[in-house]
Amino acid sequence: METIAGIKYTKNSKNNKRYVRVDLDMYGENQLLEDFLDLIEIEICKNEPKKPLREIIKEQNQKRGISV
């Protein structure tokens, strides 16, 4: 496999690729990278409990002492 500048793979004890390190100085402003990281975040959070937006707004307003 060819190497890509600014991208490094770390392998586990079985020599399987396990981690990818991305040089953010080279790729930090890349929209595809940002989209990829957003998808990872979504995947991590998908099983968390959900709350209606109105409930979140109400809680935040109460924390800030704002009455509506």
Number of C-alpha atoms within 10 A of each C-alpha: 3 4 8 7 9 12 13 14 12 11 12 9 7 7 8 10 12 11 11 11 10 15 12 12 8 11 14 12 10 10 10 11 14 13 11 11 12 12 12 11 11 11 10 10 11 9 8 7 6 8 8 7 9 9 10 11 11 14 13 12 13 12 9 9 9 10 7 6
